[in-house]
Amino acid sequence: MTPAELSSTVLHAVRRAVDAGELDVTVPARAVVAPPGPGGCGDYATNIALQLARPAGQPPYRVAEVLRSYLVGVDGVADVVLTGPGFLNISLGGAAPAALVEEILSAGTRYGHADAPDAPDAPDAPDAPDAPDNSVVRLHCPHDLRAVVIADAVARVLRCQGALVRVTAEGFDREWTAALGVRVDGVGPAPASPPVTVRPVPAPADPLPLGRDAARWALLHPAAHDRPRIGDEHLAQREGNPLFRVRYAHARSRALTRNAADLGFAAAPGPVPDAPQELLAGLGDHPRVLAAAAAHRAPDRIARHLVAVADAALPFLPAVLPRGGEKPSAAHRARLALAEAAGTVLAGGLTLLGIDAPDHL
């Protein structure tokens, strides 16, 4: 069961409780499900009971008890535990959700993207005569390299969510395009229509000597209000470097595909009983992370999400291929599909940050 399917399942439970007269509320448009927080358990948690308590005129814990009775026993739900004031902690079945893996592999690196009404990949679309002024997200930044890099990444994320974007800057150095791949649509004062000002804490040193990928990561991985670290640690090929872990996990997933081909088998989504729940949660949460990064103009959310996905994937990858005299089986094909899905999410996220995802590392 994917997070989207689980959200629909939770809403269906609310509807059943309303139809049965146990809750007197308007069924909300969506139910947020996410990995459990501190004190939680299971695969996902939702605060829907806290959301409905006031309109229902009942304590949140009582609302949670009502909803639990409609969730327990649903196909794909193994258990529901109540914690805190009324959080529903949901455990799914032990197998990896093949539908989620299939969805990721089908969408490729565009998994989590929203289709724009008009050509989203055309950077000049905002200047089209028929584009209404209020349909364009206008980003403006000072003459500062970190601001321009963040604005460039925010524009990429917004476009992947279907927005039309125009980036302007008070100043721009041409070497920034050659070195870091950034671009702006205009240079000068802020536009007449109110823009979104991108003004992060500046970098304490010149990041250009790090090269495109490490420099962009150094500027994008910290939140905009945090001072970035500019040093050789971003180039280190070791586990202590988050960028290395993300790219290494991606490269390992691609190597597994090549190795499997040498052994005569390919990926096929299916049950993976030993799949790390942290990995499944991270893959399923990817669309929500992209949407949140776009809404909050915060590409650092994507960077941190990629680190979490990589850290969940790396311990799993050594168990994908057959060992010793084992012959490839359906279980190996399903594990390979999950590994490929993880690599796909990592590649798609790095691409949105303007960072290369090499197949060999």
Contacts in CASP RR format, 6 or more apart in sequence:
PFRMAT RR
TARGET T0000
AUTHOR 0000-0000-0000
METHOD contacts of the structure
MODEL  1
MTPAELSSTVLHAVRRAVDAGELDVTVPARAVVAPPGPGGCGDYATNIAL
QLARPAGQPPYRVAEVLRSYLVGVDGVADVVLTGPGFLNISLGGAAPAAL
VEEILSAGTRYGHADAPDAPDAPDAPDAPDAPDNSVVRLHCPHDLRAVVI
ADAVARVLRCQGALVRVTAEGFDREWTAALGVRVDGVGPAPASPPVTVRP
VPAPADPLPLGRDAARWALLHPAAHDRPRIGDEHLAQREGNPLFRVRYAH
ARSRALTRNAADLGFAAAPGPVPDAPQELLAGLGDHPRVLAAAAAHRAPD
RIARHLVAVADAALPFLPAVLPRGGEKPSAAHRARLALAEAAGTVLAGGL
TLLGIDAPDHL
1 9 0 8 1.000
1 76 0 8 1.000
1 77 0 8 1.000
1 92 0 8 1.000
1 93 0 8 1.000
1 97 0 8 1.000
1 99 0 8 1.000
2 97 0 8 1.000
2 99 0 8 1.000
2 100 0 8 1.000
2 103 0 8 1.000
2 284 0 8 1.000
3 33 0 8 1.000
3 34 0 8 1.000
3 44 0 8 1.000
3 281 0 8 1.000
3 284 0 8 1.000
3 285 0 8 1.000
3 288 0 8 1.000
4 287 0 8 1.000
5 99 0 8 1.000
6 33 0 8 1.000
6 44 0 8 1.000
6 90 0 8 1.000
6 92 0 8 1.000
7 30 0 8 1.000
7 31 0 8 1.000
7 32 0 8 1.000
7 33 0 8 1.000
7 46 0 8 1.000
9 71 0 8 1.000
9 74 0 8 1.000
9 77 0 8 1.000
10 31 0 8 1.000
10 33 0 8 1.000
10 46 0 8 1.000
10 48 0 8 1.000
10 67 0 8 1.000
10 71 0 8 1.000
10 88 0 8 1.000
11 27 0 8 1.000
11 28 0 8 1.000
11 30 0 8 1.000
11 31 0 8 1.000
12 70 0 8 1.000
13 67 0 8 1.000
13 70 0 8 1.000
13 71 0 8 1.000
13 74 0 8 1.000
14 23 0 8 1.000
14 25 0 8 1.000
14 27 0 8 1.000
14 28 0 8 1.000
14 31 0 8 1.000
14 48 0 8 1.000
14 52 0 8 1.000
14 67 0 8 1.000
15 27 0 8 1.000
16 70 0 8 1.000
17 23 0 8 1.000
17 66 0 8 1.000
17 67 0 8 1.000
17 70 0 8 1.000
18 24 0 8 1.000
18 25 0 8 1.000
18 27 0 8 1.000
22 66 0 8 1.000
23 52 0 8 1.000
23 56 0 8 1.000
23 58 0 8 1.000
23 63 0 8 1.000
23 66 0 8 1.000
24 55 0 8 1.000
24 56 0 8 1.000
24 57 0 8 1.000
25 52 0 8 1.000
25 55 0 8 1.000
25 56 0 8 1.000
26 55 0 8 1.000
28 48 0 8 1.000
28 51 0 8 1.000
28 52 0 8 1.000
31 46 0 8 1.000
31 48 0 8 1.000
32 46 0 8 1.000
32 47 0 8 1.000
32 48 0 8 1.000
33 44 0 8 1.000
33 45 0 8 1.000
33 46 0 8 1.000
33 90 0 8 1.000
34 44 0 8 1.000
34 45 0 8 1.000
34 46 0 8 1.000
34 285 0 8 1.000
34 288 0 8 1.000
35 43 0 8 1.000
35 44 0 8 1.000
35 45 0 8 1.000
35 278 0 8 1.000
35 281 0 8 1.000
35 282 0 8 1.000
35 285 0 8 1.000
36 42 0 8 1.000
36 43 0 8 1.000
36 44 0 8 1.000
36 45 0 8 1.000
36 87 0 8 1.000
36 89 0 8 1.000
37 45 0 8 1.000
39 83 0 8 1.000
39 84 0 8 1.000
40 81 0 8 1.000
40 83 0 8 1.000
40 87 0 8 1.000
40 89 0 8 1.000
41 81 0 8 1.000
41 83 0 8 1.000
41 89 0 8 1.000
41 91 0 8 1.000
42 79 0 8 1.000
42 81 0 8 1.000
42 89 0 8 1.000
42 90 0 8 1.000
42 91 0 8 1.000
42 277 0 8 1.000
43 90 0 8 1.000
43 91 0 8 1.000
43 92 0 8 1.000
43 277 0 8 1.000
43 280 0 8 1.000
43 281 0 8 1.000
44 89 0 8 1.000
44 90 0 8 1.000
44 92 0 8 1.000
44 281 0 8 1.000
45 83 0 8 1.000
45 87 0 8 1.000
45 88 0 8 1.000
45 89 0 8 1.000
45 90 0 8 1.000
46 87 0 8 1.000
46 88 0 8 1.000
46 90 0 8 1.000
47 86 0 8 1.000
47 87 0 8 1.000
48 67 0 8 1.000
48 88 0 8 1.000
49 60 0 8 1.000
49 61 0 8 1.000
49 63 0 8 1.000
49 64 0 8 1.000
49 67 0 8 1.000
49 86 0 8 1.000
49 87 0 8 1.000
49 88 0 8 1.000
50 60 0 8 1.000
50 63 0 8 1.000
50 85 0 8 1.000
50 86 0 8 1.000
50 87 0 8 1.000
52 63 0 8 1.000
53 59 0 8 1.000
53 60 0 8 1.000
53 63 0 8 1.000
56 63 0 8 1.000
60 85 0 8 1.000
60 86 0 8 1.000
61 82 0 8 1.000
61 84 0 8 1.000
61 85 0 8 1.000
61 86 0 8 1.000
63 86 0 8 1.000
64 82 0 8 1.000
64 86 0 8 1.000
64 87 0 8 1.000
64 88 0 8 1.000
65 82 0 8 1.000
67 88 0 8 1.000
68 80 0 8 1.000
68 82 0 8 1.000
68 88 0 8 1.000
71 77 0 8 1.000
71 80 0 8 1.000
71 88 0 8 1.000
71 90 0 8 1.000
72 79 0 8 1.000
72 80 0 8 1.000
76 92 0 8 1.000
76 93 0 8 1.000
77 90 0 8 1.000
77 91 0 8 1.000
77 92 0 8 1.000
77 93 0 8 1.000
78 91 0 8 1.000
78 92 0 8 1.000
78 93 0 8 1.000
78 94 0 8 1.000
79 90 0 8 1.000
79 91 0 8 1.000
80 88 0 8 1.000
80 89 0 8 1.000
80 90 0 8 1.000
80 91 0 8 1.000
81 88 0 8 1.000
81 89 0 8 1.000
81 91 0 8 1.000
82 88 0 8 1.000
82 89 0 8 1.000
83 89 0 8 1.000
94 273 0 8 1.000
94 275 0 8 1.000
95 270 0 8 1.000
95 271 0 8 1.000
95 272 0 8 1.000
95 273 0 8 1.000
95 275 0 8 1.000
96 270 0 8 1.000
96 271 0 8 1.000
96 272 0 8 1.000
96 273 0 8 1.000
96 275 0 8 1.000
96 280 0 8 1.000
96 334 0 8 1.000
96 338 0 8 1.000
97 280 0 8 1.000
98 269 0 8 1.000
98 270 0 8 1.000
98 271 0 8 1.000
98 334 0 8 1.000
98 337 0 8 1.000
99 269 0 8 1.000
100 280 0 8 1.000
100 283 0 8 1.000
100 284 0 8 1.000
100 341 0 8 1.000
101 269 0 8 1.000
101 270 0 8 1.000
101 283 0 8 1.000
101 334 0 8 1.000
101 337 0 8 1.000
101 338 0 8 1.000
101 341 0 8 1.000
102 269 0 8 1.000
102 337 0 8 1.000
103 111 0 8 1.000
104 111 0 8 1.000
104 283 0 8 1.000
104 341 0 8 1.000
104 344 0 8 1.000
104 345 0 8 1.000
105 267 0 8 1.000
105 269 0 8 1.000
105 337 0 8 1.000
105 340 0 8 1.000
105 341 0 8 1.000
105 344 0 8 1.000
107 113 0 8 1.000
108 344 0 8 1.000
108 348 0 8 1.000
109 344 0 8 1.000
109 347 0 8 1.000
109 348 0 8 1.000
109 349 0 8 1.000
109 351 0 8 1.000
110 160 0 8 1.000
110 348 0 8 1.000
111 286 0 8 1.000
111 287 0 8 1.000
111 344 0 8 1.000
111 345 0 8 1.000
111 348 0 8 1.000
112 160 0 8 1.000
112 286 0 8 1.000
112 287 0 8 1.000
112 290 0 8 1.000
113 160 0 8 1.000
113 161 0 8 1.000
113 162 0 8 1.000
113 290 0 8 1.000
114 160 0 8 1.000
114 161 0 8 1.000
114 162 0 8 1.000
114 291 0 8 1.000
115 162 0 8 1.000
116 159 0 8 1.000
116 162 0 8 1.000
116 163 0 8 1.000
116 164 0 8 1.000
117 162 0 8 1.000
118 125 0 8 1.000
118 164 0 8 1.000
119 125 0 8 1.000
120 159 0 8 1.000
120 160 0 8 1.000
120 162 0 8 1.000
120 163 0 8 1.000
120 164 0 8 1.000
121 159 0 8 1.000
123 159 0 8 1.000
123 183 0 8 1.000
123 185 0 8 1.000
124 185 0 8 1.000
125 131 0 8 1.000
125 164 0 8 1.000
126 136 0 8 1.000
126 164 0 8 1.000
126 165 0 8 1.000
126 166 0 8 1.000
126 185 0 8 1.000
127 166 0 8 1.000
127 185 0 8 1.000
131 164 0 8 1.000
133 193 0 8 1.000
134 193 0 8 1.000
135 164 0 8 1.000
136 164 0 8 1.000
136 165 0 8 1.000
136 166 0 8 1.000
137 158 0 8 1.000
137 163 0 8 1.000
137 164 0 8 1.000
137 165 0 8 1.000
137 166 0 8 1.000
137 196 0 8 1.000
138 165 0 8 1.000
138 166 0 8 1.000
138 168 0 8 1.000
138 191 0 8 1.000
138 193 0 8 1.000
138 194 0 8 1.000
138 195 0 8 1.000
138 196 0 8 1.000
139 151 0 8 1.000
139 154 0 8 1.000
139 155 0 8 1.000
139 165 0 8 1.000
139 166 0 8 1.000
139 167 0 8 1.000
139 168 0 8 1.000
139 195 0 8 1.000
139 196 0 8 1.000
139 198 0 8 1.000
139 297 0 8 1.000
140 151 0 8 1.000
140 167 0 8 1.000
140 168 0 8 1.000
140 169 0 8 1.000
140 170 0 8 1.000
140 190 0 8 1.000
140 191 0 8 1.000
140 195 0 8 1.000
140 196 0 8 1.000
140 197 0 8 1.000
140 198 0 8 1.000
141 147 0 8 1.000
141 148 0 8 1.000
141 150 0 8 1.000
141 151 0 8 1.000
141 167 0 8 1.000
141 168 0 8 1.000
141 169 0 8 1.000
141 170 0 8 1.000
141 197 0 8 1.000
141 198 0 8 1.000
141 199 0 8 1.000
142 169 0 8 1.000
142 170 0 8 1.000
142 171 0 8 1.000
142 199 0 8 1.000
143 169 0 8 1.000
143 170 0 8 1.000
143 171 0 8 1.000
143 172 0 8 1.000
144 199 0 8 1.000
144 200 0 8 1.000
144 202 0 8 1.000
145 173 0 8 1.000
145 176 0 8 1.000
145 180 0 8 1.000
145 203 0 8 1.000
145 206 0 8 1.000
145 207 0 8 1.000
145 208 0 8 1.000
145 219 0 8 1.000
146 200 0 8 1.000
146 201 0 8 1.000
146 202 0 8 1.000
146 203 0 8 1.000
146 207 0 8 1.000
146 219 0 8 1.000
146 228 0 8 1.000
147 169 0 8 1.000
147 198 0 8 1.000
147 199 0 8 1.000
147 200 0 8 1.000
147 202 0 8 1.000
148 169 0 8 1.000
148 172 0 8 1.000
148 176 0 8 1.000
148 182 0 8 1.000
148 184 0 8 1.000
149 180 0 8 1.000
149 182 0 8 1.000
149 215 0 8 1.000
149 216 0 8 1.000
149 219 0 8 1.000
149 220 0 8 1.000
150 198 0 8 1.000
150 200 0 8 1.000
150 219 0 8 1.000
150 220 0 8 1.000
150 224 0 8 1.000
150 299 0 8 1.000
151 167 0 8 1.000
151 169 0 8 1.000
151 184 0 8 1.000
151 198 0 8 1.000
152 167 0 8 1.000
152 181 0 8 1.000
152 182 0 8 1.000
152 183 0 8 1.000
152 184 0 8 1.000
152 354 0 8 1.000
153 216 0 8 1.000
153 220 0 8 1.000
153 299 0 8 1.000
153 352 0 8 1.000
153 353 0 8 1.000
153 354 0 8 1.000
154 165 0 8 1.000
154 198 0 8 1.000
154 294 0 8 1.000
154 297 0 8 1.000
154 298 0 8 1.000
154 299 0 8 1.000
155 165 0 8 1.000
155 167 0 8 1.000
156 299 0 8 1.000
156 352 0 8 1.000
156 353 0 8 1.000
156 354 0 8 1.000
157 290 0 8 1.000
157 293 0 8 1.000
157 294 0 8 1.000
157 299 0 8 1.000
157 302 0 8 1.000
157 352 0 8 1.000
158 165 0 8 1.000
158 294 0 8 1.000
159 165 0 8 1.000
160 290 0 8 1.000
160 294 0 8 1.000
160 352 0 8 1.000
161 290 0 8 1.000
161 291 0 8 1.000
161 294 0 8 1.000
163 294 0 8 1.000
166 185 0 8 1.000
166 186 0 8 1.000
166 191 0 8 1.000
167 183 0 8 1.000
167 184 0 8 1.000
167 185 0 8 1.000
167 186 0 8 1.000
168 184 0 8 1.000
168 185 0 8 1.000
168 186 0 8 1.000
168 187 0 8 1.000
168 188 0 8 1.000
168 190 0 8 1.000
168 191 0 8 1.000
168 195 0 8 1.000
169 184 0 8 1.000
169 186 0 8 1.000
169 187 0 8 1.000
169 188 0 8 1.000
170 187 0 8 1.000
170 188 0 8 1.000
170 189 0 8 1.000
170 190 0 8 1.000
171 187 0 8 1.000
171 188 0 8 1.000
172 184 0 8 1.000
172 186 0 8 1.000
172 187 0 8 1.000
175 208 0 8 1.000
176 182 0 8 1.000
177 183 0 8 1.000
179 208 0 8 1.000
179 211 0 8 1.000
179 212 0 8 1.000
179 215 0 8 1.000
180 208 0 8 1.000
180 211 0 8 1.000
180 212 0 8 1.000
180 215 0 8 1.000
180 216 0 8 1.000
181 212 0 8 1.000
181 354 0 8 1.000
190 197 0 8 1.000
196 297 0 8 1.000
198 224 0 8 1.000
198 297 0 8 1.000
199 224 0 8 1.000
200 224 0 8 1.000
200 225 0 8 1.000
201 224 0 8 1.000
201 225 0 8 1.000
201 226 0 8 1.000
201 227 0 8 1.000
201 228 0 8 1.000
203 218 0 8 1.000
203 219 0 8 1.000
203 227 0 8 1.000
203 228 0 8 1.000
203 230 0 8 1.000
204 227 0 8 1.000
204 228 0 8 1.000
204 230 0 8 1.000
205 230 0 8 1.000
205 231 0 8 1.000
206 230 0 8 1.000
207 214 0 8 1.000
207 215 0 8 1.000
207 218 0 8 1.000
207 219 0 8 1.000
207 228 0 8 1.000
207 230 0 8 1.000
208 215 0 8 1.000
210 218 0 8 1.000
210 230 0 8 1.000
210 231 0 8 1.000
210 232 0 8 1.000
210 234 0 8 1.000
210 235 0 8 1.000
212 355 0 8 1.000
212 356 0 8 1.000
213 243 0 8 1.000
213 355 0 8 1.000
213 356 0 8 1.000
214 234 0 8 1.000
214 235 0 8 1.000
214 243 0 8 1.000
215 234 0 8 1.000
216 353 0 8 1.000
216 354 0 8 1.000
216 355 0 8 1.000
217 234 0 8 1.000
217 242 0 8 1.000
217 243 0 8 1.000
217 303 0 8 1.000
217 353 0 8 1.000
217 355 0 8 1.000
218 228 0 8 1.000
218 229 0 8 1.000
218 230 0 8 1.000
218 231 0 8 1.000
218 234 0 8 1.000
219 228 0 8 1.000
220 299 0 8 1.000
220 300 0 8 1.000
220 303 0 8 1.000
220 353 0 8 1.000
221 228 0 8 1.000
221 242 0 8 1.000
221 243 0 8 1.000
221 300 0 8 1.000
221 303 0 8 1.000
221 304 0 8 1.000
222 228 0 8 1.000
222 229 0 8 1.000
222 300 0 8 1.000
223 298 0 8 1.000
223 300 0 8 1.000
224 298 0 8 1.000
224 300 0 8 1.000
233 240 0 8 1.000
233 241 0 8 1.000
234 241 0 8 1.000
234 243 0 8 1.000
235 241 0 8 1.000
236 244 0 8 1.000
237 244 0 8 1.000
238 244 0 8 1.000
239 245 0 8 1.000
242 303 0 8 1.000
242 307 0 8 1.000
242 310 0 8 1.000
243 355 0 8 1.000
245 307 0 8 1.000
245 310 0 8 1.000
245 311 0 8 1.000
245 314 0 8 1.000
246 306 0 8 1.000
246 307 0 8 1.000
246 309 0 8 1.000
246 310 0 8 1.000
246 346 0 8 1.000
246 350 0 8 1.000
247 346 0 8 1.000
247 350 0 8 1.000
247 357 0 8 1.000
247 358 0 8 1.000
247 361 0 8 1.000
248 310 0 8 1.000
248 314 0 8 1.000
248 361 0 8 1.000
249 309 0 8 1.000
249 310 0 8 1.000
249 313 0 8 1.000
249 314 0 8 1.000
249 317 0 8 1.000
249 342 0 8 1.000
249 343 0 8 1.000
249 346 0 8 1.000
250 310 0 8 1.000
250 343 0 8 1.000
250 346 0 8 1.000
250 347 0 8 1.000
250 350 0 8 1.000
250 357 0 8 1.000
250 358 0 8 1.000
250 359 0 8 1.000
250 361 0 8 1.000
251 358 0 8 1.000
251 359 0 8 1.000
251 360 0 8 1.000
251 361 0 8 1.000
252 314 0 8 1.000
252 317 0 8 1.000
252 339 0 8 1.000
253 313 0 8 1.000
253 317 0 8 1.000
253 339 0 8 1.000
253 340 0 8 1.000
253 342 0 8 1.000
253 343 0 8 1.000
253 346 0 8 1.000
254 343 0 8 1.000
254 359 0 8 1.000
254 360 0 8 1.000
255 359 0 8 1.000
255 360 0 8 1.000
256 317 0 8 1.000
256 320 0 8 1.000
256 321 0 8 1.000
256 336 0 8 1.000
256 339 0 8 1.000
256 340 0 8 1.000
257 266 0 8 1.000
257 267 0 8 1.000
257 336 0 8 1.000
257 339 0 8 1.000
257 340 0 8 1.000
259 321 0 8 1.000
260 266 0 8 1.000
260 267 0 8 1.000
260 320 0 8 1.000
260 321 0 8 1.000
260 328 0 8 1.000
260 332 0 8 1.000
260 336 0 8 1.000
263 321 0 8 1.000
263 322 0 8 1.000
263 328 0 8 1.000
264 328 0 8 1.000
265 328 0 8 1.000
265 332 0 8 1.000
265 333 0 8 1.000
265 336 0 8 1.000
266 333 0 8 1.000
266 336 0 8 1.000
267 333 0 8 1.000
267 334 0 8 1.000
267 336 0 8 1.000
267 337 0 8 1.000
267 339 0 8 1.000
267 340 0 8 1.000
268 330 0 8 1.000
268 333 0 8 1.000
268 334 0 8 1.000
268 336 0 8 1.000
268 337 0 8 1.000
269 334 0 8 1.000
269 337 0 8 1.000
269 338 0 8 1.000
270 330 0 8 1.000
270 333 0 8 1.000
270 334 0 8 1.000
270 337 0 8 1.000
271 331 0 8 1.000
271 334 0 8 1.000
272 331 0 8 1.000
272 334 0 8 1.000
272 335 0 8 1.000
272 338 0 8 1.000
274 319 0 8 1.000
275 316 0 8 1.000
275 335 0 8 1.000
275 338 0 8 1.000
276 312 0 8 1.000
276 313 0 8 1.000
276 315 0 8 1.000
276 316 0 8 1.000
278 308 0 8 1.000
278 312 0 8 1.000
279 309 0 8 1.000
279 312 0 8 1.000
279 313 0 8 1.000
279 316 0 8 1.000
279 338 0 8 1.000
279 342 0 8 1.000
282 305 0 8 1.000
282 308 0 8 1.000
282 309 0 8 1.000
282 312 0 8 1.000
282 345 0 8 1.000
283 309 0 8 1.000
283 341 0 8 1.000
283 342 0 8 1.000
283 345 0 8 1.000
285 305 0 8 1.000
286 305 0 8 1.000
286 309 0 8 1.000
286 345 0 8 1.000
289 301 0 8 1.000
289 302 0 8 1.000
289 305 0 8 1.000
290 302 0 8 1.000
290 352 0 8 1.000
292 298 0 8 1.000
292 301 0 8 1.000
293 299 0 8 1.000
293 301 0 8 1.000
293 302 0 8 1.000
299 352 0 8 1.000
299 353 0 8 1.000
302 349 0 8 1.000
302 352 0 8 1.000
302 353 0 8 1.000
303 353 0 8 1.000
306 345 0 8 1.000
306 346 0 8 1.000
306 349 0 8 1.000
306 350 0 8 1.000
309 342 0 8 1.000
309 345 0 8 1.000
309 346 0 8 1.000
310 346 0 8 1.000
312 342 0 8 1.000
313 339 0 8 1.000
313 342 0 8 1.000
313 343 0 8 1.000
313 346 0 8 1.000
316 335 0 8 1.000
316 338 0 8 1.000
316 339 0 8 1.000
316 342 0 8 1.000
317 339 0 8 1.000
319 335 0 8 1.000
320 332 0 8 1.000
320 335 0 8 1.000
320 336 0 8 1.000
320 339 0 8 1.000
321 332 0 8 1.000
321 336 0 8 1.000
322 328 0 8 1.000
322 329 0 8 1.000
322 332 0 8 1.000
326 332 0 8 1.000
346 357 0 8 1.000
347 357 0 8 1.000
348 357 0 8 1.000
350 356 0 8 1.000
350 357 0 8 1.000
351 357 0 8 1.000
END
